[in-house]
Amino acid sequence: MSDIEIARSVKLDKITDVAKELNISEEELELYGWYKAKIEDSVYDRLKDNKNGKLILVTAINPTPLGEGKTTMSIAIADGLRQIGNKSILALREPSLGPVFGIKGGATGGGYSQVAPMEDINLHFTGDMHAITSANNLLSAMIDNHIFQGNELGIETVIHKRCVDLNDRQLRKVEVGLSGEKRMVPREDGFDITVASEVMAILCLAKDAEDLERRLGNIIIGFNKDNEPIYARDLKAEGSMAVLLKDAIKPNLVQTLEHTPAIIHGGPFANIAHGCNSIRATRLALKLADYTITEAGFGADLGAEKFLDIKCDKMNIHPDAVVLVATLKALKYHGGLPKDRVFEESIECLEKGLDNLYHHYNNLTNNYGLNVIVAINKYENDSINEINYLEEALKMRNIPLSLVEGWAKGGKGAVDIANKLVQITEKEVEFKRAYDNNMSIKEKIEAVAKKVYGARSVKYEEEANMHIAMIESLAKGMPICIAKTQYSLSDDDKNLLCEEEFDITVRDVYIKNGAGFVVVMAGKIMTMPGLPKVPAAENIRILKNGNITGIF
């Protein structure tokens, strides 16, 4: 059966019953039908003195284009912990419509390890993405209206972009204001995908509604002729933006196919944004269960780095354990096997690809001081010879390993890793970050490039140097968020093996003052993706009975 057919075959619990398991009453929910709800703010105050449970971060080696199943793994682990009698909860990101209609598909897991209702979560869900898009574009409209009405603030350069939650490469750079109306000022603009917008980052990093409005007001929309920053609050935009986000700031409660509670909230990509679900969702989950399982996008060089250096810094927490997900196909892909042959048996390519796994494992254990276990997301057609070779190779290095069959067996396929995680999370953690926030922008970039990626050095293009000089004093004390390819430790998506020394090239740097970090553009990465030659959108349909097909 397909993922969507498996999801439909399971009878879900009413969301009010799922909430009861967490000691959340119906009065503390805002219901969106039978199986979805938003959690009201009153729950935070009621639970604020509860002891935090254990935090488990799920990350991965560098992926193949279709991903390695981190969300599937996260769901399987949460269900597996429940199978062995523990109270567990998920804290995950919301899917973006870009990948759903693009190449990567949805983000609700797969097989018997899914969160549900699968179609709703992958599509409009509770409207959070639309609210973020609207708030972002309201600010854009107010910027251009201010310029049209006389530009009292003296806006000379606009850095805030419009956004839309779809993959549309045509919108990367656009000209606006071309109607020819009197006093209309044409200018160059562009669109980010919604999940790369600053408003998305702000929603995910805001502590509460008051902090949300403050951060929105702190957005730097541009500069005047003296290169002095102009803020959203100067346009008096933050109040209306916050109103548009009044419901979006509330975390969403759903369930797995095995009825494990799941809080899904916020959805920044990790290759072009900071890659973590909301602070509010994670903080609440830690108060509600003994084990919170969360994931950070793409490989550990991106999602985990940003989780550890940005989110953990903002929350003053750290994971009690990290799960490093790998697949045989990804290991062989990073060992030189072409992507259309990754299911072929090749011990030679597997051996070479293990260097990628070792790099991430050593980085997480040595540079960050964390407890790590490798989880192999097992496919039904995986070679027994390759699995045996992998087990022996990791055993020789004393790297803990678990084979997980969540896709095929749900929580029962994750009992082994669940038992191991219960033990691992009891070990002490000597958590370290990759850099100190008080370093200069370039020092922070070079710390991540050299420590985390393994780069030889960092090269800066002229525009990057110019913008660093412009924002250095504004960005004092802020972490950095590097946008680069997810397919390689380098900034070159073709350099999969990274066998030779490589440099990181920084094209541009700009400040996200409301979010509270500096974005660093490395290599050829774009903040607005494009569709593939054959997008998933071509195969998605709604049937006469109302069922949707084609989402995977």
C-alpha positions in Angstrom: 0.0 0.0 0.0 1.0 3.6 -0.6 1.6 5.9 2.4 -1.7 7.6 1.8 -3.6 4.3 1.7 -1.9 3.1 4.9 -2.8 6.4 6.6 -6.5 6.0 5.5 -6.6 2.4 6.8 -6.0 3.4 10.4 -8.9 4.8 12.5 -7.6 7.8 14.4 -8.5 8.8 17.9 -10.5 12.0 18.4 -8.0 14.7 19.1 -9.7 15.5 22.4 -8.8 11.9 23.5 -5.2 12.4 22.4 -5.1 15.6 24.4 -6.5 13.9 27.5 -3.5 11.6 27.5 -1.4 14.7 27.9 -3.6 16.1 30.6 -4.9 18.8 28.3 -8.7 19.4 28.5 -11.0 20.2 25.6 -11.4 23.7 27.0 -7.6 24.2 26.3 -7.9 23.3 22.7 -9.1 25.2 19.6 -10.6 22.4 17.5 -10.1 22.1 13.7 -12.4 19.2 13.1 -12.1 15.8 14.8 -8.4 15.2 14.4 -6.6 18.5 14.6 -6.4 21.2 17.2 -4.4 24.2 18.3 -3.3 24.3 21.9 -4.3 27.5 23.9 -1.8 29.7 25.7 -3.3 28.9 29.1 -1.6 25.4 29.0 1.8 27.1 29.2 1.0 28.9 32.4 -0.5 25.8 34.0 2.5 23.5 33.2 5.3 26.0 33.6 6.6 24.4 36.8 6.6 20.8 35.4 10.0 19.2 35.1 11.3 18.9 31.6 11.4 15.4 30.0 14.4 14.1 28.0 15.0 15.7 24.6 16.0 13.5 21.6 17.2 15.2 18.4 16.9 13.3 15.1 19.4 14.3 12.4 21.1 12.6 9.5 24.1 12.2 7.3 24.0 14.2 4.0 21.0 13.0 2.1 20.1 11.9 -1.4 17.6 14.1 -3.3 14.6 12.2 -1.9 15.8 12.4 1.8 16.6 9.6 4.2 13.5 9.5 6.3 14.3 11.6 9.4 10.6 12.3 10.0 9.7 8.6 9.6 12.5 7.7 12.0 11.3 10.3 14.5 7.8 9.0 14.4 9.0 5.4 14.7 11.1 6.2 17.8 8.2 8.0 19.5 5.9 5.1 18.8 8.7 2.7 19.8 9.2 4.4 23.2 5.4 4.1 23.7 5.6 0.4 22.8 8.1 -0.2 25.8 5.9 1.7 28.2 7.2 5.3 28.1 5.3 8.5 27.7 6.6 10.1 24.5 5.6 13.0 22.3 6.8 14.4 18.9 7.7 18.0 18.2 8.0 18.3 14.4 8.0 21.0 11.7 5.1 21.7 9.4 5.4 20.6 5.7 5.8 23.3 3.0 3.7 23.2 -0.1 6.9 23.6 -2.2 8.3 20.1 -1.7 4.7 18.5 -1.6 4.2 19.7 -5.2 7.8 19.5 -6.1 10.2 16.5 -5.9 10.7 15.6 -2.2 7.0 15.0 -1.3 5.3 15.5 2.0 6.8 15.6 5.5 4.5 13.4 7.5 6.7 10.3 7.6 6.0 7.1 5.7 4.6 3.6 5.8 3.4 2.7 9.3 5.3 5.6 10.9 3.2 8.6 9.9 1.5 11.5 11.6 -2.1 12.0 10.6 -4.4 13.3 9.1 -1.6 13.0 6.4 -3.3 15.0 3.6 -4.4 17.8 5.8 -1.0 18.3 7.4 0.7 18.2 4.0 -1.7 20.7 2.5 -3.4 23.7 4.3 -3.3 22.1 7.8 -4.5 24.9 10.2 -3.5 27.8 7.9 -0.2 28.7 9.6 1.8 28.9 6.3 -0.9 31.2 4.8 -0.9 33.4 7.9 2.9 33.7 7.7 2.8 34.5 4.0 0.1 37.2 4.6 2.0 38.8 7.5 5.2 38.9 5.4 3.5 40.4 2.4 1.5 42.9 4.4 4.9 44.4 5.4 6.0 44.5 1.8 2.8 46.3 0.8 3.3 48.8 3.6 7.0 49.4 2.6 6.0 50.2 -1.0 3.0 52.3 0.1 5.2 54.3 2.3 7.6 55.0 -0.6 4.6 55.8 -2.9 3.1 58.2 -0.3 6.3 60.4 -0.1 8.9 58.2 1.6 9.2 60.2 4.8 11.6 57.7 6.3 14.0 58.1 3.3 14.1 54.5 2.4 16.9 54.1 -0.1 17.4 50.3 -0.2 14.8 47.6 0.6 16.1 44.3 1.8 12.8 42.7 2.9 11.4 40.3 0.3 7.9 39.1 -0.6 7.2 35.4 -0.2 5.0 32.5 -1.4 4.9 28.9 -0.1 5.5 27.3 -3.5 8.6 26.5 -5.6 8.6 29.2 -8.3 12.1 30.1 -9.7 10.6 32.8 -11.8 10.0 34.9 -8.7 13.6 34.9 -7.5 14.1 38.4 -8.9 11.3 40.6 -10.1 10.6 44.3 -11.0 7.7 45.9 -9.1 5.9 49.2 -9.5 5.7 49.0 -13.3 2.1 50.3 -13.6 3.2 53.8 -14.7 1.0 55.5 -12.1 2.0 58.9 -11.0 4.5 58.7 -8.0 4.9 55.0 -8.5 8.5 54.1 -7.8 9.7 51.0 -9.7 12.3 48.9 -8.0 13.9 45.5 -8.0 12.4 43.0 -5.6 12.3 39.2 -5.1 10.4 36.4 -3.5 11.6 33.8 -0.9 9.7 30.6 -0.3 7.6 31.2 2.9 9.7 28.7 4.9 12.8 30.8 4.3 11.2 34.1 5.3 12.1 36.0 8.4 8.5 36.0 9.6 8.7 32.2 9.7 11.9 32.3 11.7 10.4 34.8 14.1 7.3 32.7 14.6 9.5 29.7 15.4 11.8 31.6 17.8 9.2 33.8 19.6 8.5 32.9 23.3 5.0 34.3 23.3 2.7 36.8 21.6 4.4 39.8 23.2 7.8 38.6 22.0 6.4 37.9 18.6 5.2 41.5 18.1 8.5 42.8 19.4 10.5 40.7 17.0 8.3 41.7 14.1 8.9 45.3 14.9 12.6 44.7 14.9 12.7 43.5 11.3 15.1 45.7 9.3 13.2 46.4 6.1 16.0 48.4 4.5 18.4 51.3 4.8 18.5 55.1 4.2 21.1 56.9 2.2 23.4 57.0 5.2 23.2 53.2 5.5 21.2 53.5 8.7 18.6 50.7 9.3 14.9 51.3 9.0 12.7 48.9 11.0 9.2 47.5 10.5 8.2 49.4 13.7 9.1 52.7 11.9 6.2 51.8 9.5 4.0 50.8 12.5 3.5 47.4 10.8 4.2 45.0 13.7 0.7 45.2 15.3 -1.2 44.2 12.2 1.4 41.5 11.4 1.0 40.1 14.9 -2.8 40.1 14.5 -2.5 38.0 11.3 -0.3 35.5 13.3 -2.5 35.4 16.4 -3.6 31.8 15.7 -0.5 30.7 13.9 1.6 31.2 17.0 -0.4 28.4 18.8 1.1 24.9 18.3 -0.9 22.3 16.5 -1.7 18.9 18.1 -2.2 15.8 15.9 -1.3 12.1 16.4 0.7 9.2 14.8 -1.0 6.2 13.3 -0.3 4.5 16.7 -2.0 7.5 18.5 1.2 9.0 20.0 0.7 12.7 20.5 2.5 15.0 18.0 2.9 18.8 18.2 3.6 20.1 14.7 4.5 23.8 14.5 6.6 26.0 12.3 8.5 24.8 9.2 11.7 26.6 8.2 13.9 24.6 5.8 17.4 23.8 7.0 19.4 24.4 3.8 18.1 28.0 3.4 16.7 28.8 6.9 17.3 27.6 10.5 15.6 24.2 10.1 13.8 23.7 13.5 10.2 23.6 14.7 9.0 26.3 17.0 10.5 27.0 20.5 7.0 27.1 21.8 6.2 23.6 20.5 9.4 22.1 21.9 9.1 23.8 25.3 5.5 22.6 25.6 6.4 19.1 24.6 9.1 18.9 27.2 6.5 19.7 29.9 4.0 17.1 28.6 6.0 13.8 28.3 9.0 11.9 29.6 10.6 11.9 26.1 10.3 14.5 23.4 11.5 13.5 19.9 12.3 16.4 17.5 14.1 16.6 14.2 16.2 19.1 12.4 16.2 19.4 8.6 18.6 17.8 6.2 22.1 16.6 7.4 23.7 17.3 10.7 25.9 20.0 9.0 22.8 22.1 8.5 19.8 21.2 10.6 21.6 19.9 13.7 24.2 22.7 13.6 21.4 25.3 13.6 19.4 23.5 16.2 22.5 23.4 18.5 23.9 26.8 17.7 20.7 28.8 17.3 17.7 27.1 18.9 19.5 25.6 21.9 21.1 28.9 22.6 17.8 30.7 22.5 16.1 28.1 24.8 19.1 27.4 27.0 18.7 23.6 26.6 20.6 20.8 24.8 19.6 17.3 23.6 20.0 14.4 25.9 20.7 12.2 22.9 21.1 12.5 19.1 20.0 10.0 16.6 22.1 10.1 13.4 20.0 8.6 10.6 21.6 6.9 7.6 20.4 4.7 4.8 22.5 2.3 2.7 21.5 4.2 -0.4 22.7 7.5 1.0 26.0 6.0 2.2 26.6 4.5 -1.3 25.5 7.8 -2.9 28.2 9.6 -0.9 30.6 6.9 -1.8 30.4 7.6 -5.5 27.4 5.5 -6.7 25.1 7.5 -9.1 21.7 8.3 -7.6 19.9 6.1 -10.1 21.9 3.0 -8.9 21.9 3.5 -5.1 19.9 0.3 -4.6 22.6 -1.8 -6.2 24.9 -3.7 -3.9 28.4 -2.0 -3.7 30.6 -2.7 -0.6 33.2 -0.4 -2.1 31.0 2.6 -2.4 29.5 1.8 1.0 32.9 1.8 2.5 33.8 5.2 0.9 30.4 6.6 2.0 31.0 5.8 5.6 33.4 8.7 5.7 30.4 11.0 5.6 28.8 9.2 8.5 32.0 9.2 10.5 32.4 13.0 9.9 28.9 13.7 11.3 29.3 11.3 14.2 32.6 12.7 15.3 31.4 16.3 14.9 28.3 15.7 17.1 30.3 13.7 19.7 33.6 15.7 19.8 32.7 19.3 18.8 29.3 19.3 20.5 29.9 16.8 23.3 26.6 14.9 22.7 25.5 11.3 23.1 24.9 9.9 19.7 23.5 6.7 18.2 23.4 5.8 14.5 20.1 4.6 13.2 19.8 2.8 9.9 16.5 3.5 8.2 16.1 0.0 6.8 14.5 -0.6 3.4 12.9 -4.0 2.6 15.4 -4.5 -0.3 18.5 -3.6 1.6 21.4 -6.0 1.1 22.2 -8.4 4.0 25.9 -8.3 3.0 26.0 -4.5 3.2 24.2 -4.5 6.6 26.6 -7.0 8.0 29.6 -4.9 6.6 28.1 -1.7 8.1 27.5 -3.3 11.5 31.1 -4.6 11.7 32.6 -1.3 10.5 30.7 0.7 13.2 31.4 -2.0 15.9 35.2 -1.6 15.2 34.9 2.1 16.0 32.6 1.6 19.0 29.8 3.5 17.4 26.4 2.4 18.7 24.0 1.3 16.0 20.4 0.3 15.6 18.5 -1.1 12.6 15.1 0.5 12.5 12.1 -0.8 10.5 9.6 1.9 11.2 8.3 2.2 7.7 7.3 -1.5 7.6 6.5 -2.2 11.2 5.7 1.1 12.9 6.7 1.4 16.6 7.4 -2.4 16.8 10.2 -1.8 14.3 11.8 0.8 16.6 11.8 -1.1 19.9 15.6 -1.8 19.8 16.5 1.9 19.4 13.9 2.9 21.9 15.5 0.7 24.6 18.9 2.0 23.7 17.8 5.6 23.8 16.4 5.1 27.3 19.9 4.1 28.4 21.8 6.7 26.4 19.7 9.6 27.7 20.8 8.8 31.2 24.4 9.6 30.3 25.8 13.0 31.2 26.2 15.6 28.3 29.1 18.1 28.2 27.4 20.3 25.6 29.5 22.8 23.6 28.6 25.1 20.8 30.6 25.6 17.6 31.3 29.3 18.4 30.7 32.1 20.9 28.1 34.6 19.9 30.5 37.4 20.8 32.9 36.5 18.0 32.9 38.6 14.8 30.7 37.5 11.9 33.7 36.1 10.0 35.0 34.3 13.1 31.6 32.6 13.5 31.4 31.7 9.8 34.9 30.2 9.8 34.2 28.3 13.0 31.3 26.5 11.4 33.0 26.1 8.1 36.1 24.5 9.6 34.8 22.7 12.6 31.4 21.5 11.3 31.9 21.2 7.5 35.7 20.4 7.6 36.6 23.2 5.2 40.1 24.4 4.6 39.2 28.1 4.6 36.4 30.6 3.7 36.5 33.0 0.8 34.3 36.1 0.7 33.0 37.8 -2.4 33.0 41.6 -2.6 29.3 42.0 -1.8 29.6 39.7 1.2 32.5 41.8 2.6 30.6 45.0 1.9 27.5 43.8 3.8 29.5 42.4 6.7 31.1 45.8 7.2 27.6 47.4 7.1 25.9 45.1 9.6 28.8 44.0 11.9 27.8 46.4 14.7 24.0 45.7 14.3 24.7 41.9 14.5 26.8 41.9 17.6 26.0 38.9 19.8 23.9 37.2 17.1 24.4 33.6 15.9 24.7 32.8 12.2 22.5 30.8 9.9 24.4 29.5 6.9 22.5 28.7 3.7 24.2 26.1 1.6 23.5 22.8 -0.3 22.3 19.9 1.7 23.9 17.3 -0.5 27.5 17.9 0.5 29.6 19.0 3.5 31.0 21.6 1.1 29.0 24.3 -0.7 29.2 22.4 -4.0 26.3 19.9 -4.5 28.4 17.9 -6.9 31.2 17.4 -4.4 29.6 14.4 -2.6 32.7 12.6 -1.4 34.7 15.7 -0.2 37.9 13.7 -0.6 40.1 16.7 -1.3 40.4 19.9 0.7 37.7 22.4 -0.1 36.9 26.1 0.6 33.5 27.6 1.4 32.6 30.7 -0.7 30.4 33.3 0.9 28.4 35.2 -1.7 26.4 37.5 0.6 25.5 38.2 4.2 22.5 39.9 5.6 20.8 40.4 9.0 17.5 39.0 10.2 17.2 41.4 13.1 13.7 40.3 14.2 14.8 36.6 14.2 18.0 37.5 15.9 20.5 35.9 13.5 22.7 36.6 10.5 22.1 34.8 7.2 25.1 33.7 5.3 24.7 32.7 1.6 27.3 30.1 0.6 27.8 28.6 -2.8 24.9 28.6 -5.3 22.1 28.1 -2.9 18.8 29.9 -3.6 16.1 31.0 -1.1 13.4 30.3 -3.6 13.6 26.7 -5.0 12.4 25.6 -8.4 10.2 22.7 -9.6 11.8 19.6 -11.1 11.2 18.5 -14.7 8.4 16.2 -13.5 6.9 17.8 -10.4 4.8 15.8 -8.0 1.9 18.3 -8.8 1.3 16.4 -12.1 0.1 13.3 -10.3 -2.0 14.8 -7.4 -5.7 14.5 -7.8 -9.0 14.6 -5.8 -11.3 11.7 -6.5 -15.1 11.7 -6.6 -15.3 10.4 -3.1 -13.3 13.3 -1.8 -10.1 11.3 -1.3 -6.8 12.7 -2.5 -4.2 10.7 -4.4 -0.6 11.3 -5.4 0.8 12.8 -2.2 3.8 10.8 -1.0 
